[in-house]
Amino acid sequence: MVDKENTVTSEDNTKENVLKFFKDYEIREENVQQYIDSIIKDFYKPSPSIYASNNDSVKEIQSKFGDSSIPEGIICDKNNINKYFSEIKENVIDKATRVSSPNMVGHMTTALPFFHRPLSKLVTSMNQNVVKVETSATTTFLERETLSKLHRAFFNQSPEFYEKYLSITEGTFGCITSGGTIANLTAMWVARNKAFPKTDSFDGIEKEGVISALRYYGYNDMAIVGSELMHYSFKKAADVLGMGLKNIYTIPVDSEYGIRIDLLIEKLEELKRKKIKVIAIVGIACTTEVGSIDNLEVLADLAKKYEALFHVDGAWGGSFIMSEKYRYLLKGIELADTVTIDGHKLLYTPMGCGIVLFKSPLLPTTTIRKVASYVIRAGSMDHGKTTLEGSRPANVLYLHASLNLLGHRGLSSLLDIAVENTNYMAELVKSYPQFEIISKPITNIFLYRYIPSWLRKDNEQFEVRYPVSPNSKTIEIEEVSTLYSNSTQDQTFDISDLTDKEENSFVEEEPSQYTNEENQVIDYFTTELQAKQKREGKGFVSKTTVKTTKYPNYEKGIDVLRVVIANPLVTHENIKAVVEEQIRLSQELEKEYKMKTQSI
Ligand SMILES: Cc1ncc(COP(=O)(O)O)c(C=O)c1O
């Protein structure tokens, strides 16, 4: 991308010039900063498209990124630095996905409160490395404090407990990771090492390895057990931990997409008979595909009975612990040994912020702790002792700011807005005979699909209502909206009809059934509709394939449109626009399909 003609290649002044990037930087930095500020402003201009400018094809975009050489010289003059950034603007920023677009209702990546943008400059300017106290004199303790806040929200131990573990070097409330994947991997690492501990005659799996551990304890293998909707990060964990993917046992789900307890018990008994050690039972809250939540209380009991670690993957839904209305859905999470949450999902932090919490702060100390004489010393507060990652940025600043500036009530309101918008969209979708609801929103995800006109049956759909706790309170939209309205986006909340909904539980009707051949046609239309809308670039829902108890004989699973709403900037108008566009596009698709099939 860089014009190599313009790089300074003379060896004589290279040293002098390269130092300019570190010293005398004010003028240069100011210049770049001004330019970047103007880019950001452009990026956030309201646009009907989910891409900042024209929606180029993937191939066209890819073709701009084919330069595998590094320039020989230095670019240190103002004009060429500006030229470099203007190329970045044209090729990268202008065509980037506008994840905060309110017409994008199919992804887990969302708009950020305004304070995270300036905070990101601070994180980079300080460039702390939280691996050890020597390079993070204050942010290590900020991490500790922030982790204690989250630990308390989930596990609510006594004030003495928090006082103790905030001050001693042994033990940690959790680890801050780059995301949910590493958080889940850390939890499985702890689970594996906990399952094969040190004895008088065995040094523990950590030192002896998998084969010796199985041999010593008399097992044929080890396993992770959870529902078939477990996130694929568990496959990565099983692979990295030397267990193999075959040792992840996935249990089918029920009609509400929660793990089938009867089949789980059967599997646990079978594994026991086969002398396969279950290192962890995984509960999900909420599943990535559907948004469903497992029965965590029962899973906790089973984990106790079968002496397995109980992990809850709350990367998406764990943050509902902040919601007064929906916290009750997570009942049993307080019984978990480990919990994953993603800050960069529903705690509204920038990317790169996951968390694994340990109910017992000593659990990682006794299972995975590592020390090195030159960096992470045994008696120190260094967080690198128990984090999988080594050098890490102080992303805790985002997490701390989200928790402290938004607070319990702010986060709770953001989640209420998300759920109510999802409810609104589900009701809207339901009102169109073109669509079949496949999974009702439990929180802020739901699935539906497009039924072509000639296949539509008199389809009494689900009554889409939320299970809401009886002691919920009115949301405080205005307070939260101020944290977003200062953003450079001109979007505001559509609060006119965000009134409290009637509260009751789901009413389920007998769904209509389609044959496998019909399901194949429905799959085609659903897939094409999602792709067509994505190509048009004005609205977006994602697509996935799920196995459903509605169509047990359709083994491949049905293709569905997946709605995920986290962005508080989404209005009812945005939602209507997305659904109405789908209706228009589906009519075009039907015409094209008929022409194609008639011409055969
Ligand atoms: C339930 C669940 N677990 C784990 C993850 C992985 O998180 P990350 O993408 O932050 O690594 C996700 C991401 O979507 C998720 O939904």
The ligand as an SDF file (V2000), in Angstrom:
LIG
                    3D

 16 16  0  0  0  0  0  0  0  0999 V2000
  -21.1000  -19.1930   24.5060 C   0  0  0  0  0  0  0  0  0  0  0  0
  -19.7910  -18.7210   23.9560 C   0  0  0  0  0  0  0  0  0  0  0  0
  -18.6460  -19.2020   24.4660 N   0  0  0  0  0  0  0  0  0  0  0  0
  -17.4370  -18.8030   24.0250 C   0  0  0  0  0  0  0  0  0  0  0  0
  -17.3330  -17.8760   23.0170 C   0  0  0  0  0  0  0  0  0  0  0  0
  -15.9620  -17.4640   22.5280 C   0  0  0  0  0  0  0  0  0  0  0  0
  -15.7170  -16.1650   22.8760 O   0  0  0  0  0  0  0  0  0  0  0  0
  -14.6080  -15.2840   22.1170 P   0  0  0  0  0  0  0  0  0  0  0  0
  -15.1020  -15.1120   20.7160 O   0  0  0  0  0  0  0  0  0  0  0  0
  -14.5850  -14.0310   22.9060 O   0  0  0  0  0  0  0  0  0  0  0  0
  -13.3210  -16.0220   22.1640 O   0  0  0  0  0  0  0  0  0  0  0  0
  -18.4980  -17.3450   22.4490 C   0  0  0  0  0  0  0  0  0  0  0  0
  -18.4150  -16.3810   21.3430 C   0  0  0  0  0  0  0  0  0  0  0  0
  -19.3390  -16.1180   20.6370 O   0  0  0  0  0  0  0  0  0  0  0  0
  -19.7540  -17.7640   22.9350 C   0  0  0  0  0  0  0  0  0  0  0  0
  -20.9030  -17.2920   22.4420 O   0  0  0  0  0  0  0  0  0  0  0  0
  1  2  1  0
  2  3  1  0
  2 15  2  0
  3  4  2  0
  4  5  1  0
  5  6  1  0
  5 12  2  0
  6  7  1  0
  7  8  1  0
  8  9  2  0
  8 10  1  0
  8 11  1  0
 12 13  1  0
 12 15  1  0
 13 14  2  0
 15 16  1  0
M  END
$$$$
